[in-house]
Amino acid sequence: MRRFLTILLSLLTAVMPVTVHATEEENTYQGPEIAAEAAVLIDASTGTVLLEKNADARYAPAGLAKMMGIYTASESIRDNRQVTMASDTFATYDHAVSVLWIQEEETLNIRDLEYASMLSNANDTMAMIAQEYGGADKLLTAMNKQASDWELENTHFGNIFGLYDEETYSSVRDLAVLTRRALRSDRFASVYRANSYIIQPTNLQLNQRVLAAGCELIRAGNDHYAEAQGCKIGYTKEGGFVLSAEARRGNTVLIAAVAGESSEAACYKDIRALFEYGFEHYRTVTITKEEIGEEVVEVYEGRRHTMNVIFTAANDFSALLPATVSEDLLTYEAEVVGRDSSDPTVMSAELVFKLDGTEVTRVPMEKRTETYQNETLTGEESTLRYYFDLFSIGVLVLFFFFFAGKGLRPPE
């Protein structure tokens, strides 16, 4: 635990998440006993690795490859699109396994296709998604580009379905990162977290199709896990079972992935053990933008107050701390560069976070300005103007009575 503490001191994050991997010495698995050949547990907020076992070893991702396909396609296909199964598409997949029995010329909504591909691992609906995207080859290219953009160094897709081949592989670290990054999309998240879905009758299907999640962590039953928010399970004969899952307890959200499992039951048992370890040993502390408030810098021209430069936090901030560390030890303050300048363009500010007095991270603050009219005075200037005005009025009154006493009119 002490070795992890040093890493966890830097877990505070805002707009850009911070990913921290264990050092080579710490790469020895020290978590709960599990059967999985490879496993990883990360903090969903920061991407920080909490536990890892053979996290970079390559395994067949099986149906989890569809997560990348669904996410990639959903980024460019409107969610109200109607898609009709084309004859060419109908010939691109094996009709014997993992299908929803979509017929040629049958029309479904793109959202139906996404839910069916995720929950039922259906290859026919995945083929229709690719059709709407512009073809399987185009979608496959986009999936691999996205993997490269996310720096998934041990991931490559040789087909859009997750079928076993030498060109289709991933690691549990990459699968956890893929899950975390894709869940930033509300559209993807709604599919990944669904435990059931109903496809309404279509032009060629008179009855509803009722789908249940293939991953039993989010379904009622013996393997249900109350904290699980979403999951996807897959299997190939050559690579065994693989599972990605997300779970929440309080403010703490964790993502875990396992691979090389011999059975579904082993997947669920190991994932639960990883999550329970994480929830027991760590907790998330959140500091809201409202709590942080504003840092106001007054700008003067001479003695005249002309502007306020106001710095605020861009987002709420989350820190994952060991359960043994008091959250009261986490403090913050705004540090302004150029505070004494009369030029607001040279000013910038950072929020400096400290744990028990030791700085752990700095995060840029957002800046805005409020300009005052020229007649706006400082407190001291206002007092002087007040007495000057009284003096002037007094002189005018005396001047008036002087001329009145002489029977004269004041000069015009």
C-alpha positions in Angstrom: 0.0 0.0 0.0 2.8 2.4 0.8 4.3 2.0 -2.7 0.9 2.9 -4.2 0.5 6.0 -1.9 3.3 7.9 -3.7 1.5 7.3 -7.0 -1.9 8.2 -5.7 -0.8 11.6 -4.5 -0.8 12.8 -8.1 -4.3 11.6 -9.0 -6.1 15.0 -8.9 -7.5 15.7 -12.3 -9.7 18.2 -14.1 -10.3 18.6 -17.9 -7.4 16.3 -19.0 -7.2 13.1 -17.0 -3.9 11.9 -15.7 -2.9 8.3 -16.3 -0.2 6.8 -14.0 1.2 3.3 -14.5 3.0 1.3 -11.8 6.8 1.1 -12.0 8.5 -2.1 -13.0 9.1 -3.0 -9.4 5.4 -2.5 -8.6 4.3 -4.5 -11.6 4.1 -7.6 -9.5 0.4 -8.3 -8.9 -0.6 -7.8 -5.2 -4.3 -7.8 -5.4 -6.9 -10.4 -4.5 -6.6 -14.0 -5.7 -8.0 -14.4 -9.2 -7.9 -17.0 -11.9 -7.6 -14.6 -14.9 -4.4 -14.8 -16.8 -4.5 -11.0 -17.3 -6.4 -8.3 -15.2 -6.4 -4.6 -14.6 -8.3 -2.2 -12.3 -8.3 1.5 -13.0 -9.9 4.6 -11.6 -12.5 5.8 -14.1 -12.0 9.5 -13.2 -8.3 9.7 -13.8 -7.3 6.5 -15.6 -4.9 5.6 -12.9 -4.0 1.9 -12.7 -4.7 0.5 -9.2 -3.9 -3.1 -9.9 -2.5 -5.0 -12.9 -1.6 -8.5 -13.9 -0.1 -9.1 -17.3 -1.9 -6.0 -18.3 -0.1 -5.6 -21.7 -0.3 -9.2 -22.8 -2.3 -9.6 -26.0 -5.5 -11.6 -26.0 -8.4 -12.1 -28.4 -10.9 -9.3 -27.6 -13.8 -11.4 -29.0 -17.1 -9.5 -28.9 -15.5 -6.6 -27.0 -14.1 -5.4 -30.4 -17.7 -4.4 -31.1 -17.4 -1.7 -28.4 -14.9 0.1 -30.6 -17.0 -0.4 -33.7 -20.2 0.9 -32.0 -18.4 3.9 -30.5 -16.6 4.8 -33.7 -19.7 4.6 -35.9 -21.9 6.4 -33.4 -19.7 9.5 -33.6 -20.8 10.1 -37.2 -24.2 8.4 -37.7 -27.2 10.3 -36.5 -29.2 8.4 -33.9 -32.5 8.6 -35.9 -31.2 6.9 -39.0 -33.1 4.0 -40.5 -31.0 1.2 -42.0 -32.2 -1.4 -44.4 -30.3 -4.7 -44.6 -28.7 -4.8 -48.1 -28.0 -8.0 -50.0 -24.3 -7.3 -50.1 -24.2 -6.8 -46.3 -26.3 -10.0 -45.8 -23.5 -12.0 -47.3 -20.7 -10.6 -45.1 -21.2 -12.6 -41.9 -21.7 -16.2 -40.7 -25.4 -16.8 -40.3 -25.0 -19.8 -38.0 -23.8 -18.0 -34.8 -24.3 -14.7 -33.0 -27.1 -13.3 -35.1 -30.5 -11.7 -34.5 -31.9 -13.2 -37.7 -32.3 -9.9 -39.5 -33.7 -10.5 -43.0 -32.7 -8.9 -46.3 -34.6 -5.6 -46.9 -35.5 -5.4 -43.2 -35.3 -1.9 -41.8 -34.2 -1.0 -38.2 -33.2 2.2 -36.4 -29.5 2.7 -35.9 -30.0 2.6 -32.1 -31.7 -0.8 -32.4 -28.5 -2.0 -34.2 -26.2 -0.6 -31.5 -28.1 -2.2 -28.6 -28.4 -5.5 -30.4 -24.7 -5.5 -31.2 -23.8 -4.7 -27.6 -26.3 -6.8 -25.6 -26.7 -9.8 -28.0 -23.3 -9.6 -29.6 -25.2 -9.8 -32.9 -23.0 -9.9 -36.0 -25.8 -9.2 -38.4 -26.7 -5.9 -36.7 -22.9 -5.0 -36.5 -22.7 -5.6 -40.3 -25.6 -3.2 -40.8 -23.9 -0.5 -38.7 -20.8 -0.9 -40.9 -23.1 -0.7 -44.0 -24.4 2.7 -42.8 -20.9 3.9 -41.9 -19.8 3.3 -45.5 -18.7 -0.4 -45.4 -16.9 -2.8 -43.2 -13.5 -1.9 -44.6 -14.1 1.8 -43.9 -15.3 1.1 -40.4 -12.4 -1.2 -39.7 -9.9 1.5 -40.7 -11.7 4.0 -38.5 -11.6 1.6 -35.5 -7.8 1.1 -35.9 -7.3 4.8 -36.2 -9.2 5.4 -33.0 -7.1 2.8 -31.3 -4.0 4.6 -32.4 -5.4 8.0 -31.4 -6.1 6.6 -27.9 -2.6 5.1 -27.8 -3.8 1.6 -27.4 -0.4 0.1 -28.2 -1.5 -3.5 -27.9 -4.7 -3.3 -29.9 -5.5 -4.0 -33.5 -8.7 -5.1 -35.3 -8.7 -7.4 -38.2 -12.5 -7.6 -38.5 -15.4 -5.6 -37.1 -17.0 -8.5 -35.3 -14.2 -9.6 -32.9 -13.9 -13.0 -34.7 -10.6 -14.7 -33.9 -7.7 -14.1 -36.2 -4.1 -13.1 -35.9 -4.8 -9.5 -36.7 -7.3 -9.0 -34.0 -5.9 -8.6 -30.5 -6.0 -6.3 -27.4 -4.7 -6.2 -23.8 -6.7 -5.7 -20.7 -5.1 -2.3 -20.1 -6.2 -1.3 -23.6 -9.7 -2.6 -23.1 -10.1 -0.7 -19.8 -8.9 2.5 -21.5 -11.2 1.9 -24.5 -14.1 1.4 -22.1 -13.2 4.6 -20.1 -12.8 6.8 -23.2 -15.9 5.5 -25.0 -18.0 6.1 -21.9 -17.4 9.8 -22.3 -20.0 9.5 -25.0 -23.5 9.6 -23.5 -24.8 7.6 -26.5 -22.3 4.8 -26.1 -22.8 4.9 -22.3 -26.5 4.3 -22.6 -25.8 1.2 -24.7 -23.0 -0.2 -22.6 -25.0 0.3 -19.4 -28.3 -1.2 -20.6 -29.4 -4.5 -19.1 -32.2 -4.9 -21.6 -33.7 -3.4 -24.7 -36.8 -3.9 -26.9 -36.7 -3.7 -30.7 -40.2 -2.8 -31.9 -41.8 -4.6 -34.9 -40.3 -3.8 -38.2 -41.4 -3.9 -41.8 -40.6 -7.7 -41.9 -41.0 -8.7 -38.2 -44.4 -8.6 -36.6 -43.3 -9.2 -33.0 -41.0 -7.3 -30.7 -37.5 -8.5 -30.1 -36.7 -8.5 -26.4 -32.9 -8.3 -25.7 -31.2 -9.0 -22.5 -27.6 -8.1 -21.7 -25.2 -11.0 -22.3 -23.2 -9.9 -19.3 -24.9 -11.1 -16.2 -23.3 -8.6 -13.8 -26.1 -6.2 -14.7 -28.9 -8.7 -14.9 -30.9 -10.2 -12.1 -29.5 -13.6 -11.0 -26.7 -15.3 -9.1 -24.0 -13.3 -10.8 -25.6 -9.9 -10.4 -23.3 -7.3 -8.9 -25.2 -4.3 -7.4 -22.4 -1.8 -8.0 -22.0 -2.8 -11.7 -23.1 0.0 -14.1 -22.2 -1.6 -17.4 -20.3 -4.5 -18.9 -19.5 -6.5 -22.0 -18.4 -10.1 -22.1 -16.9 -12.1 -25.1 -15.5 -15.5 -25.9 -13.3 -17.2 -28.5 -12.3 -20.8 -28.3 -8.7 -19.8 -28.9 -8.5 -16.9 -26.3 -11.1 -17.9 -23.7 -13.4 -15.4 -22.0 -12.8 -11.7 -21.7 -14.8 -9.1 -19.8 -14.8 -5.3 -19.4 -17.0 -3.8 -16.6 -17.7 -0.5 -14.8 -18.8 -0.2 -11.2 -19.7 2.7 -8.8 -19.8 2.9 -5.0 -20.5 6.4 -3.8 -18.3 8.9 -5.7 -15.8 6.2 -6.7 -16.1 4.7 -10.2 -13.8 1.9 -11.2 -13.3 0.0 -14.5 -11.9 -3.5 -14.6 -11.0 -5.9 -17.4 -10.0 -9.6 -17.3 -8.8 -12.0 -20.1 -7.8 -15.6 -20.5 -10.6 -16.8 -18.3 -11.9 -20.4 -18.5 -15.6 -19.6 -18.0 -18.1 -16.9 -17.6 -18.4 -17.7 -13.9 -14.7 -17.1 -13.4 -15.0 -13.8 -15.2 -17.7 -12.6 -12.9 -16.0 -13.9 -9.7 -12.7 -12.2 -10.6 -14.3 -8.9 -11.6 -16.2 -8.7 -8.3 -13.0 -9.4 -6.4 -11.1 -6.6 -8.2 -13.9 -4.1 -7.6 -14.3 -5.1 -4.0 -10.5 -4.6 -3.5 -10.7 -1.2 -5.1 -13.7 0.0 -3.1 -12.1 -1.2 0.1 -8.8 0.4 -0.4 -9.6 3.7 -2.2 -12.2 6.4 -2.2 -12.8 9.4 -4.4 -12.9 12.9 -3.0 -14.7 15.5 -5.1 -14.2 19.3 -4.8 -16.8 21.3 -6.8 -16.3 24.5 -8.7 -18.7 26.2 -6.3 -16.6 25.2 -3.3 -13.5 26.6 -5.0 -15.2 29.8 -5.8 -13.5 32.9 -7.4 -10.1 34.5 -7.2 -10.6 38.3 -8.0 -7.7 40.5 -8.9 -8.4 44.3 -9.0 -6.7 46.3 -11.8 -6.0 50.0 -11.4 -4.9 52.9 -13.7 -3.2 55.1 -11.3 -5.5 55.2 -8.3 -8.6 54.5 -10.4 -10.2 51.0 -10.2 -10.8 50.1 -13.8 -11.2 46.3 -14.0 -11.6 43.0 -12.1 -9.9 39.9 -13.5 -11.8 36.9 -12.2 -10.3 33.4 -12.1 -12.6 30.3 -11.7 -12.2 26.5 -11.8 -13.1 25.0 -15.2 -14.5 21.8 -13.7 -15.2 19.9 -10.5 -12.1 18.1 -9.4 -11.7 14.5 -8.2 -8.9 12.9 -6.3 -8.6 9.2 -5.6 -7.1 8.7 -2.2 -6.1 5.6 -0.1 -8.9 4.8 2.4 -6.4 5.4 5.2 -5.8 9.1 4.2 -8.1 11.8 5.6 -9.7 14.0 3.0 -9.1 17.0 5.2 -5.4 16.7 4.3 -6.4 17.7 0.7 -6.2 21.5 0.3 -6.1 24.0 -2.6 -5.3 27.6 -3.3 -5.2 29.9 -6.3 -1.7 31.1 -7.5 -1.9 34.1 -9.8 1.0 35.1 -12.1 1.1 38.9 -12.9 -1.2 39.9 -10.1 0.5 43.3 -9.7 0.3 44.1 -13.4 -2.1 46.7 -14.9 -2.3 44.5 -18.0 -4.8 41.7 -17.6 -3.6 39.9 -20.7 -0.4 38.9 -18.8 -2.3 37.4 -15.9 -2.8 33.7 -15.5 -3.7 31.5 -12.6 -3.5 27.9 -11.5 -5.1 26.0 -8.7 -2.5 24.4 -6.6 -3.6 21.2 -4.8 -1.7 19.9 -1.8 -2.0 16.8 0.3 -0.8 17.2 3.8 1.2 20.3 2.7 2.9 18.6 -0.2 2.0 19.8 -3.7 0.5 17.1 -5.9 -0.8 18.9 -9.0 -1.5 22.2 -10.7 -4.5 22.9 -12.9 -5.0 26.1 -15.0 -8.0 28.3 -14.1 -10.4 30.0 -16.5 -10.2 33.8 -16.8 -12.8 36.5 -17.4 -12.8 40.3 -16.9 -15.2 42.9 -15.7 -14.6 46.5 -16.8 -15.7 49.5 -14.8 -16.7 52.9 -16.2 -14.3 55.8 -15.8 -16.4 57.4 -13.2 -16.1 54.4 -10.9 -13.8 55.5 -8.0 -11.8 53.7 -5.4 -12.9 54.2 -1.8 -10.2 56.8 -1.1 -11.0 58.8 -4.3 -14.7 58.7 -3.5 -14.1 60.2 -0.1 -11.9 63.0 -1.5 -14.5 63.8 -4.2 -17.3 63.9 -1.6 -15.4 66.6 0.5 -14.5 68.5 -2.7 -18.1 68.6 -3.7 -19.2 69.9 -0.3 -16.5 72.6 -0.4 -17.7 73.6 -3.9 -21.3 73.8 -2.8 -20.3 75.9 0.2 -18.4 78.4 -1.9 -21.4 78.8 -4.3 -23.7 79.4 -1.4 -21.4 82.1 0.1 -21.0 83.6 -3.3 -24.7 83.8 -3.8 -25.4 85.5 -0.4 -22.5 87.9 -1.0 -24.1 89.2 -4.2 -27.5 89.2 -2.7 -26.4 91.3 0.2 -25.0 93.9 -2.2 -28.2 93.9 -4.2 -26.3 92.6 -7.1 -26.9 89.7 -9.4 -24.2 87.1 -9.7 -22.5 87.3 -13.1 -24.0 85.2 -15.8 
